[in-house]
Amino acid sequence: SKAVIDPSATLGESVSIGPNAVIGPNVSIGDEVSIGAGTVIESGTQIGHRSYLAPNVTVMHECVIGDDVRMESGCVIGWDGFGFDNEKGEWHHIPQIGRVVIGDRVYIGNNSTINRGAINDTVIESNCIIDCLVQIAHNVKVGYGTVIVSQVGIAGSTEIGKYCVLAGQT
């Protein structure tokens, strides 16, 4: 029930890591970060200061998370987007090589998913609040101070401006 922390990971001051958490290679975690039980943070991810990742959050490789970010249980950040190509009637997965970049003071509710970019990054600017059960696809850019309410789905490569409000099930 102990956490597994790769020796190449860098942990700031006063970091708390729950049981069964996994911190991958070359991860950088800032000061006063709390990582919940069962949370997985994959290789090369950077997490700023004073962030909170609840139990059972998954952050895939090479994501960048700012300061004072809060992610509730069940969040999946940086998984591949829904990238497929059809060749003669057969679907083939297209590698997603972008990242997810999350600014400062962002809140992400339970079971929300933010996919990594196909080529460019998926970006959530600072001061955004994202409710539970939200899907943000690859290459999306969400502007500063935006509010996204539960059950919103944002299609790939959509750009949302600053201070927008997306009501439930938009």
N, C-alpha and C positions, 0 to 999 in steps of 0.2 A: 504493500500500500504506500510505498514511498514514491516521491516524484523522481522522474528520470531527467537529469539535466546534462546535456552534452558538455564536455569539458571546454569546448571552444565558445560556449555562450558567455555573454557578459551581463552580469546582474548589477544594478545600481544599489544604493543604500536602502535599507529597510524594505526589501522586496519580500512579499509573502507568497509562498507557493503551496497549494493544497496537495493532498495525497493523490497519487495516480496521474498527476499532470506530467506532460512530456514537453521538454524544451529542447528543440533541435539544434543542430550545428550552426554556429555563427549568428545566433539570435542575440539581439541587444535589447535589454530591458532597462528602462530608466528607474529613477529613484521612486520609492513609495508606491510601487505597482503591486496590485493584488491579483494573483492568478488562482482561480478556483479549482477545486478537485476535478480531475478528469479532463481538464483543458489541454489541448494540443496546440503547440506553436511550432510551426515547421521552419526549416532552415532559412537563414538570411533575413528573417523578419526583424523589424525594428519597432519597439514600443516606447513611446515617450513617458514622461514622468506622471505619477499620480493616476494612472489609468487603472481600471477595474475590469477584469474579465471573470465573469461568474463561472460556476461549475459547468463543465461540458460545452465550452466554446471551442471552435476549431478555426485556427488561423493558418492558412496554407503558406507555402514558401514565398519569400521576398516581399511580403506585404509591409507597408509603412503605416504606422498608427501614431497619431500625435499625442499631445499631453491631455490629461483629464478626459480621456475617452472612457465611456462605460458601455460594455457589451453584456447583455443578459444571456442566460442559459439557452443553449441550442443555436446560437448564431454560427453561421459558417461564412467565413470571410476569405475570399481569394480562390474559391474552387473554380474549375474551368467553366467558361460560359457555354451556352448551347450552340457550339460551333460544329457544323457538319456540312459536308459537301456531297452532292449526289453525282455519282459517276456511273452511267449506264444502269440506273435503277438501284444502285447499291449505295447506302449511306456510309461515309467515312468521317471519322472524327478529325477535326482540324486542331492542331495544337494551339493552345492559348498562351501567348508568351508575354502579355502585359502583366501589370501588377494591380493591386488595390492600394490606393493612397488615401488615407483618412486624416483629415485635419484635426485641430484641437477642439476640445469641448463638444464632442459628438456623442450622442446617446443612440444606442441601437437595441431595440427590444427583442424579446424572446423569439427564437426560431426565424429570424430574418437572415436572408442570404444576399451577399454582395459578391458577384462573380468577377474574376480577374479579367482584364482586357484581352481581346484577341491579339492585338498588336500594340495599341496604345493602352495607357493605364485607365482603369476605372477610378474616378476621383470623387470623393465626398469632401467638400470644403468644410471649413470650421463652422462651429455653432449650429450644426444641423441636429434635428431630432427625428429619429426614425422609430416608428411604433413596431409592435410585434407583427410577425407574419408578412413581412415586406420582401419582395424579390426585386433586386436591382441587377440588371444583366450586364454583359460585357461592354466596355468602352463608354459607359454612362458617365456623365459629369453632372453632379448635383451642386448647385451654387450655395454660397454662404447663407446661413440662417434659414434654410428651407426646412419645412415641416412635412413629413410623410406619414400619413395615418395608416392604420392596419389594413392589410389585404391589398395594398397597392402593388401593381406589377409594372416595372419600367422596362421597356424593350431596349435591346442593344443599341448603342451609339446615340441614345437620346441625350440632349443637353437641357438641363433645367436651370433657370436663372436664380438670382439671389432672392431671398425672402419669399419664395413661393410656398403655397399650402396645397398639398395634394390630399384631398379628402378620401375617406375610407372607400375601398374598392375601385379607385380610379384606374 
